[in-house]
Structure formats: structure tokens, C-alpha cells
Amino acid sequence: MTVNKKKTSSKVTSQAAKILGDKNSSKTAKSLAASALAQSGNKKQTGEEMEDLASTVLNSDKFNSKTKSLAGSVLSQSNKKR
């Protein structure tokens, strides 16, 4: 299996922490934020289900730029073979 060695940047990590602490953030944003935080500082990769969610967010006009930024980060850390 090809391993993607990318990690979440400190800027995205900070943004993700703020989203998780905001009671007004959507469930989708919080899921992406949690995934991004889980991938900071280690070699974890995005799972297939989260890849699908991130792809949906990026292809939709429904989500704001912060959520799309998290989706891009999460998707960039996915398994290259999928």
C-alpha cells in the first residue's frame, strides 16, 4: 500500500480546533475538522468514507470556504491508490 506522508498544517489545525469548539459549526464541518486534527503530527491517512465526504463538500456550493479548506486538507492526505 502506498502511504501518503502529508500532515495537517498548523494553520488548518488551528482552524479545525476552532470549528470543533464552535457550537454553531455544522456536523460536516466538525467531522472534517476532527479528521484533520487526527492527521496532525502522525502518519494517519484519510479513510474512504471521509474522502467521499470531503469530495462532496468540495463539489458543492452549500459549504463555506472554511469547510472547503478542511475538505481539501483531508482529501490531500488520502491514500494515493484510492
Secondary structure, 3 states (H helix, E strand, C coil): CCCCCCCCCHHHHHHHHHHHHCCCCCHHHHHHHHHHHHCCCCCCCECHHHHHHHHHHHCCCCCCHHHHHHHHHHHHCECCCC
